[in-house]
Amino acid sequence: MKVVCVGGGPASLYLAILLKLRDRHRHVTVHERNPAGATYGWGVTYWPDMLATLAAHDRPSARAIEEHSVKWGDGVAHVREATTVHHGDEGFAIGRHELLRILAERASSLGVDVQFDHAVPPGDPALDGDLIVAGDGSRSPLREQHAEHFGTRITSGNNRFIWLGTTQVFRSFTFAFVETDHGWLWCYAYGFDSRHSTFIVECAPHTWTGLGLDTMAGADALKLLESLFAAPLEGHPLIGRTDIDGPSQWEQFRTVTNRVWSYGNLVLLGDAAHTTHYSIGAGTTLAMQDAMALAQALQNAPLPAALGHYERVRKGELLRLQNAARHSAGWYENLTRYIEMEPHQMFALLGQRHSPLLPYIPPQLYYRVDRAVDRTQALRSLKRWLGPRIAQLLGS
Ligand SMILES: Cc1cc2nc3c(=O)[nH]c(=O)nc-3n(C[C@H](O)[C@H](O)[C@H](O)COP(=O)(O)OP(=O)(O)OC[C@H]3O[C@@H](n4cnc5c(N)ncnc54)[C@H](O)[C@@H]3O)c2cc1C
């Protein structure tokens, strides 16, 4: 079987590894348009259970990923002058460059033909295989060519965000909310190696235009953000993206869904198939889980049936997280509903931002009930059962 993967992100590279592990005789190629070591973004998070899942599929790459990751155990929120700490919010982060290096090296060592600097647009002669994998990201050119068949739906969030890095190393997952004359700005920041952190800044559209960030030159915008986030940055600079795709840009998050995930022998994988808002920090994990499911489906059934099975399994598994991501993005779009609460209350509800109930219940009441519920096992179960049903009733 000849498999051609377009895009050298975590989805394609991990699929290539798993396909080779299952059958060394498969011919698997990964085409990445960028040179080796050049990619967008900074560090990405993942959650504790992911390491065990990765190890169950491929122990060497799981071990390398763990070795090159940093772990945090606390969450910290700064609101104006107040700081609140939550102990026990465990998670991991790894530099995107490092993750892709590990996966590309592992794939090559297993005999995958990894070709960097090789863009494969629709119609390219390289698209010649028994299976063509569109792992070419959220703007997938291969998907776009058949957007009508796939039933692609793209919705843009209202808020603006920019994905930056910094040399300030945040040892906890850190949120900082800063008030300006034009509204609130906030950052999500976490260290991903011994010298750098990811620093994502987000704000409402009126804050973005009010501060002039929509028209400001990139370097001036970084200076303004450095001054607004001077307290958490403690004198460290913010760094824009310097990769091949050009400097960091302000964006609106695009949620991608597809009615169907394959067309003949072309199958969508990772962000090409679905995206989930970055505030739940799961896109990379989900992309690699797609790879696990597709490799398994191809093991168990011949081609057309395998692709159908993969789609059904993954759509089912994704539903809960897609809903959580939608509610999480909505929490930030309605920040003013929560930001004037006592900081510890606000932080507690930030931790509940995935809840389908929260948008419908006055925040103070939700907070009080949630505290009470947490003390009783029976009420906790009731809340878990009730949440999705009430959201469904309310048409969420
Ligand atoms: C601000 C932000 C923060 C995020 N933070 C996290 C996080 O903390 N944790 C997490 O799990 N996820 C996070 N994500 C999501 C994560 O980055 C993606 O979900 C993940 O990278 C998807 O992997 P992928 O392989 O499907 O696509 P990508 O990683 O996008 O890879 C696609 C690749 O295809 C290549 N390509 C495109 N077109 C072609 C072509 N024609 N020919 C050849 N190559 C091509 C691209 O260059 C790219 O390398 C974040 C996303 C954003 C925007």
The ligand as an SDF file (V2000), in Angstrom:
LIG
                    3D

 53 58  0  0  0  0  0  0  0  0999 V2000
   -2.8370   30.0850   19.1230 C   0  0  0  0  0  0  0  0  0  0  0  0
   -2.8750   28.5770   19.0940 C   0  0  0  0  0  0  0  0  0  0  0  0
   -2.4730   27.8700   20.2000 C   0  0  0  0  0  0  0  0  0  0  0  0
   -2.5210   26.4930   20.2150 C   0  0  0  0  0  0  0  0  0  0  0  0
   -2.1360   25.8380   21.3410 N   0  0  0  0  0  0  0  0  0  0  0  0
   -2.2640   24.5060   21.3930 C   0  0  0  0  0  0  0  0  0  0  0  0
   -1.9280   23.8170   22.5790 C   0  0  0  0  0  0  0  0  0  0  0  0
   -1.5070   24.4050   23.5750 O   0  0  0  0  0  0  0  0  0  0  0  0
   -2.1030   22.4640   22.6090 N   0  0  0  0  0  0  0  0  0  0  0  0
   -2.5590   21.7770   21.5170 C   0  0  0  0  0  0  0  0  0  0  0  0
   -2.7130   20.5570   21.6160 O   0  0  0  0  0  0  0  0  0  0  0  0
   -2.8640   22.4000   20.3780 N   0  0  0  0  0  0  0  0  0  0  0  0
   -2.7400   23.7470   20.2840 C   0  0  0  0  0  0  0  0  0  0  0  0
   -3.0670   24.3900   19.1320 N   0  0  0  0  0  0  0  0  0  0  0  0
   -3.5920   23.6200   17.9890 C   0  0  0  0  0  0  0  0  0  0  0  0
   -2.5070   22.8730   17.2070 C   0  0  0  0  0  0  0  0  0  0  0  0
   -1.4740   23.7440   16.7990 O   0  0  0  0  0  0  0  0  0  0  0  0
   -3.1140   22.1920   15.9910 C   0  0  0  0  0  0  0  0  0  0  0  0
   -4.3420   21.5930   16.3300 O   0  0  0  0  0  0  0  0  0  0  0  0
   -2.1900   21.0970   15.4460 C   0  0  0  0  0  0  0  0  0  0  0  0
   -0.9870   21.6600   15.0230 O   0  0  0  0  0  0  0  0  0  0  0  0
   -2.8400   20.3410   14.3020 C   0  0  0  0  0  0  0  0  0  0  0  0
   -1.9160   19.4840   13.7080 O   0  0  0  0  0  0  0  0  0  0  0  0
   -2.0070   19.1330   12.1500 P   0  0  0  0  0  0  0  0  0  0  0  0
   -0.8740   18.2020   11.8800 O   0  0  0  0  0  0  0  0  0  0  0  0
   -3.3800   18.7110   11.8100 O   0  0  0  0  0  0  0  0  0  0  0  0
   -1.8090   20.5120   11.3890 O   0  0  0  0  0  0  0  0  0  0  0  0
   -0.5600   21.5110   11.3900 P   0  0  0  0  0  0  0  0  0  0  0  0
    0.2350   21.3750   12.6290 O   0  0  0  0  0  0  0  0  0  0  0  0
   -1.1050   22.8440   11.0560 O   0  0  0  0  0  0  0  0  0  0  0  0
    0.3450   21.0010   10.2010 O   0  0  0  0  0  0  0  0  0  0  0  0
   -0.0260   21.1590    8.8650 C   0  0  0  0  0  0  0  0  0  0  0  0
    1.2420   21.2220    8.0260 C   0  0  0  0  0  0  0  0  0  0  0  0
    0.8910   21.1710    6.6510 O   0  0  0  0  0  0  0  0  0  0  0  0
    1.8020   21.9540    5.9280 C   0  0  0  0  0  0  0  0  0  0  0  0
    1.2010   22.2360    4.6180 N   0  0  0  0  0  0  0  0  0  0  0  0
    0.1080   23.0100    4.3530 C   0  0  0  0  0  0  0  0  0  0  0  0
   -0.1510   22.9890    3.0230 N   0  0  0  0  0  0  0  0  0  0  0  0
    0.7890   22.1850    2.4540 C   0  0  0  0  0  0  0  0  0  0  0  0
    1.0460   21.7500    1.1150 C   0  0  0  0  0  0  0  0  0  0  0  0
    0.2830   22.1530    0.0860 N   0  0  0  0  0  0  0  0  0  0  0  0
    2.0840   20.9280    0.8940 N   0  0  0  0  0  0  0  0  0  0  0  0
    2.8780   20.4990    1.9020 C   0  0  0  0  0  0  0  0  0  0  0  0
    2.6810   20.8910    3.1940 N   0  0  0  0  0  0  0  0  0  0  0  0
    1.6400   21.6990    3.4600 C   0  0  0  0  0  0  0  0  0  0  0  0
    2.0030   23.1600    6.8310 C   0  0  0  0  0  0  0  0  0  0  0  0
    3.2060   23.8450    6.5380 O   0  0  0  0  0  0  0  0  0  0  0  0
    2.0320   22.4970    8.2160 C   0  0  0  0  0  0  0  0  0  0  0  0
    3.3470   22.1750    8.6150 O   0  0  0  0  0  0  0  0  0  0  0  0
   -2.9920   25.7810   19.0770 C   0  0  0  0  0  0  0  0  0  0  0  0
   -3.3890   26.4840   17.9400 C   0  0  0  0  0  0  0  0  0  0  0  0
   -3.3350   27.8690   17.9450 C   0  0  0  0  0  0  0  0  0  0  0  0
   -3.7840   28.6170   16.7250 C   0  0  0  0  0  0  0  0  0  0  0  0
  1  2  1  0
  2  3  1  0
  2 52  2  0
  3  4  2  0
  4  5  1  0
  4 50  1  0
  5  6  2  0
  6  7  1  0
  6 13  1  0
  7  8  2  0
  7  9  1  0
  9 10  1  0
 10 11  2  0
 10 12  1  0
 12 13  2  0
 13 14  1  0
 14 15  1  0
 14 50  1  0
 15 16  1  0
 16 17  1  0
 16 18  1  0
 18 19  1  0
 18 20  1  0
 20 21  1  0
 20 22  1  0
 22 23  1  0
 23 24  1  0
 24 25  2  0
 24 26  1  0
 24 27  1  0
 27 28  1  0
 28 29  2  0
 28 30  1  0
 28 31  1  0
 31 32  1  0
 32 33  1  0
 33 34  1  0
 33 48  1  0
 34 35  1  0
 35 36  1  0
 35 46  1  0
 36 37  1  0
 36 45  1  0
 37 38  2  0
 38 39  1  0
 39 40  1  0
 39 45  2  0
 40 41  1  0
 40 42  2  0
 42 43  1  0
 43 44  2  0
 44 45  1  0
 46 47  1  0
 46 48  1  0
 48 49  1  0
 50 51  2  0
 51 52  1  0
 52 53  1  0
M  END
$$$$
